[in-house]
Amino acid sequence: MALSRKTRKASMEVFEVRKKKKVSTTLSTGSILTFVLFGFFFGYFLSKARATDYDSIVDMFMVKDFQLYGVIGVAILIVAAGLFLTQRYKKPTLSGKALDWQPMKFDPKRLIGAFIFGAGWALAGTCPGTVVTQLGEGKVYALVTIIGILIGVWAYAKRTPKESDGSQC
């Protein structure tokens, strides 16, 4: 079935707009400075909340101390508010794309991954968000956790097939 001249013209216009709209992945100096400052204060507050203390993590998992549950709850609320505002005001992400709110299908592999993540968190006494703060505090044993995280990411990347994001025309 042949397309009408009007339909072909509209298709070409959409293609040209997509072709011209290049997403810049370079960050401005101001953006980098903002991210570094945010990271500094994030680490500072994690340290003050004792989220980098091995005994606090153990006490949380043993349900002896509830302070870190509150810290995690506040973090979830802040992230949820940020995501809501990003979607509400249609702000693009750093990749230039809008947020995609598609429901995820159940996959038992996610449960396995969650258990591995939780076991690693319990054994190391830290998670990927706090391990860099531990290093900043001078806790040299954090290097072992960072190396473990990097090995896990490398193994996942090697094992997982590459997926196309569908942006290529």
Protein Blocks (a to p, Z undefined) as FASTA:
>chain_A
ZZdfklmmmmmmmmmmmmmmccdfbdcfklmmmmmmmmmmmmmmmmmnopmgmklmmmmm
nopafklmmmmmmmmmmmmmmmmmmmmnopacfkopacddddcdddfklmmmmmmmmmmm
mmnopafklmmmmmmnopaklmmmmmmmmmmmmmmmmmpccddehlaZZ
